[in-house]
Amino acid sequence: MQRSDAETTPFCRVLVTPDGERTFLVYGYPQATKTELAAEHLHGASYLALDLYGGEERMRAAQLAHEQGVQTAVGDVVMADHPILPLAPLVLNSAAFMRETLPGVDVREQCRRLQSVNRGIVIATDGAREIFALNSDGDAFTVQPPPVTAVDATGAGDAFRAGLLAGLLNGEPFPRALCWGAAAGALSVRHQGAATVLPPPEEIIALAGTLDAKAVS
C-alpha cells in the first residue's frame, strides 16, 4: 500500500433493491494509478484472483501468473475467443451476466465452449438457482445453493470464489470444493455490505456438508 496526495481513492456507491440485487456507481477507478503485478507478489501463491475491470495490466498479470505456475481464477469471461482464456484455468461467471451479454444463450453450452478453450474449470452461478460447473476433464456438475434470505448480493461472487479456492487449497475433491463455494456465496448475502459480516470457516464447512454436487450429462 502506498499513500499519495496526488491520488484520489476510488470508491463505489452500491444501490441495493429489496430483493438483494444491486447496481454499482463507480467513481475514480479508471483514472486511478494501478500497481503492476510483479513476480515477487506471487511468491508462495497458488491462485491469482483476477477481474478484467481495468486495462492491459490485467492480461499482463495473467500472463505473469501463467509463467510463474500460479493458476488464475478470472470472472466475467463470456466469449470463447477472449485472449485470457488460455491463461485462466478457472473461469467463474454469473449466468445472468452471460444472458445479458449474449441474449438467448444456452448457459451450459456456452460454458462448454469456454472449457474447450481453457481446458480447466468453468462455473456459472445463477443466484438462487442451480450452479453449473465443469471440471478440467469436462465433467459436469450441478449444485443447488441452500435457501437463504438475500439482503444484499454484493460480493456474493467473490465469496463463492473464495469458498471454492479454499476448498481446493484444502485438498477437497472438485465437487466438494464446489459445495464450499456455494455455501460461502449463500451465507454472504444475508447481511448488507460485501465484507460487513463474513461467515466463519466452520459455518461455511458445516453448510457445505449439507449440499450435494450432482454429476450431470
N, C-alpha and C positions, 0 to 999 in steps of 0.2 A: 504494500500500500504506500502511496505517495500523496503528500498534500501539496497543492499548488494554488496560489492566489489567482493564477491566470485561468484556472478551470472552473466551470460550473458543474456541480454534481448533477448528473441526470436523475430524473425521477419519473414515476408513473402515477397517474390517478386511475384507480380501478373502480368502475361503476358496476355494482352488483345488483341484479334484479332478484325478486323474491324466490325464484326457482334456483338460485345459486349460480346462474350464468353471469358472465361479466364482459365488460368492454374496457379496453385499455386506451388511455390517452397518454402518449409518451412524450416527454419533454427533454430536450437537450441531448438525447442519446446519439443521434447521428453526428453531432458536432464534437462529441467528447473524444479526447485522445485515447486510443486503445494501446495497451501494452502488448507488444508482440510476444507470443509464446516462444520460449527458448527450451533447449534440451534439458537444462538443469531444472526447469519447472516440472518436468515429467519424471524426475528421478524417484524410483520406488512406486510409481503409479501403475495400475493395471488397466484403468479406463480413463479416457478423456470424455467428459460430458460436454457436448457442443451444441449450440444452436447456430443458425445461419443469419441471425438478425444483426448483421454488421457488414463488413466489406470483405475484401480478398484475404484479410488476415485469418478468416475462418478456414478457408481452403488450405492456407499455408500451415495452420495449426494441425489440421487433419493429416496433411502430408508428413509433417514432422512426427506426429504420433505414430503413423504407419512405419516410418523409418526407425523409430525407437522401440518398436514392438509393443506399443500401447494401443489398445483397442478403443476406437472412437464410437461413442454412442450419440447419435445425432437425431434431432427431431425435425418434423415438418419437411420431410423429403418425399414428395409425391410422384414426381416424374421419373420414369425409368432411365432417362438419358442424363440425369443430373450428374455432373462430374465428381461429386463427393461419394457416390455410391461405392465405387471400388475401394475407397479408403475407409469406409464405415461399416464394420461388421455387425453393428447393432443400429437398427433404424426403428424409431418409435414415432408413430403418427396418431393423430386424432382422426377417427373416421369422419367426424363432422367436417374437419378441415379438408379431408380428401374429397368429400362430396361437394364442398364449396368450391374447391379448385377445379374439380372435374365433374361437372353436373352429370348425373346419370351413371356414374362409375359403379362398377361392382367392386366393392372394397376388397373382398377376399382375392379376387382375380388380380387386382392391382398390386396387392401385397405379394402375390406370387411373381408378378413381373419384376418387382423391386428385388425380391430374393434371388431371382435368376441372375441378377447383376452383382449384388453384393456378396452372394453365397454365404450369408450369415443369418442373423436373427432379424426378423421383420415383425413388428407388432402394430396392431391398430386397436386402440381403446375407443370406447363408444359410450361414454357416460355411464349410465346405469345398465346399459345393455352388454351383451357378451363381448369379451375381449377375444380377438382373433390373433393367433401368433404362429409363426413358422420358425422352426429351429434351423441350425446351419445345414442340416441334411434335407431341409424342405418338408419335414414332418409338421403337420398342422395340429393345433390345439385350440380349444376354447375354454374360457373361464368366465363364469357368471359372477360379477362383483357382488359382495354382500350388500343387503339393503341398508341404507343409511339415509338420514335426513340431510339433504345438501343445503348448507347455509351459504357457502362461498367456494366455488370451484377453482379459485385462483391457486395455482401451484399444484393442482392435482396431478398433472402430467409429470412434473418434476418429482413429486412424491412417489408416483408409480415407478419412475426410472430409478430412483434411489433404492426403493424396496427390491426391485429386480436385480440391480447390481449388487446390493448387499447379499442377496440370496446366492448369486453366482460366486461372489467372493467367499462366501461361507461354504462353498462346495456343494450346494444343493443342486440336484438334477434340474434341468431346464423347466419341466412342468411345475416343480415346487417353487423355484425362483419366480416363476410367473405368478404364482399364488401370493408370494411375498409382495410383489409389485401391486397386485390387485388389492390386497389388504391395506397397504400403505396409502394408496390412492384414495380408497374409500374412507379411511379414517381421517384423511387430511381435509375433507370437505365439510366436516361437522362444525367448524368454527370459522369466524371471519379472519381473513389475512392469510397470506401464504405461509408464514412461519410464526404465527402468534402462539399456537399451541401445537407442538409437534408430538405425535403419539410415541410413547416409549417403545423400544425394540421388542420388549416382551409382549406388549399388546398386539403389535403387528404380527409377530410369530404365532401367537395364540389364535388370532383371527385367520391367518393363512392356513392353519391346521384344519379349519372347518371348510375350506374351499377345495374344489376338485378341478384339476385341469384334464379335460377330456380330449383324447385323440379323435380327430375327425378326418374325413377324406377330403 
